[in-house]
Amino acid sequence: MSEQAFSDAALVLVGHGSTLNADSAAPTYQHADELRRRKIFAQVLECFW
């Protein structure tokens, strides 16, 4: 499947955060940033459980 197949799609990354460790969300944010950089999806959003 080509990257153009997702060029008008939104992607929501769901991560498991922690109130005890502020850095626990970092991998989710880093992954979202990389996907945005690659411009595979029209929109990339993060949310946390």
N, C-alpha and C positions, 0 to 999 in steps of 0.2 A: 504494500500500500504506500502510495506516495505521500510526502509531507503536505502536498496541496489538498489532500483529502480532509485535513483538519484545519485548513486555513480560515474557516469561518466558524470553528467550534470553540467552546470554552472548556477549560479543564479546571476542576477543583481538586486540589491536593488536600487530603484530610490527614492531619498529624495528631499525635497524642502528646499534648503539652504537659507541663508540670508547674505547679506553683512553687515547688521546692527547688527547682533548677531552671533558672532563666535561660540557660543555654540549650535546653532540651529542644527548643523549637528551631534552632539554627539549621539543622539538616533540611528541614522542610522548606525554610526560606531560601536556602542555597539551591535546592533542587528547582524551586519555582523560578528563581532568578536565571538559572541556566536554561530552562525551557523558554523563558521570555527572550533571552538572548538569541536562541536558535530560531525564534519566530515560527514555530511549528503550529501553534494554536493562536487564534485571534485574541484570546484572553486566558490568563492563568491566575487563579486565585488560591489563597491558602485559607484553611480554617482548621480549628483545633477542637478536639474533644475534651 
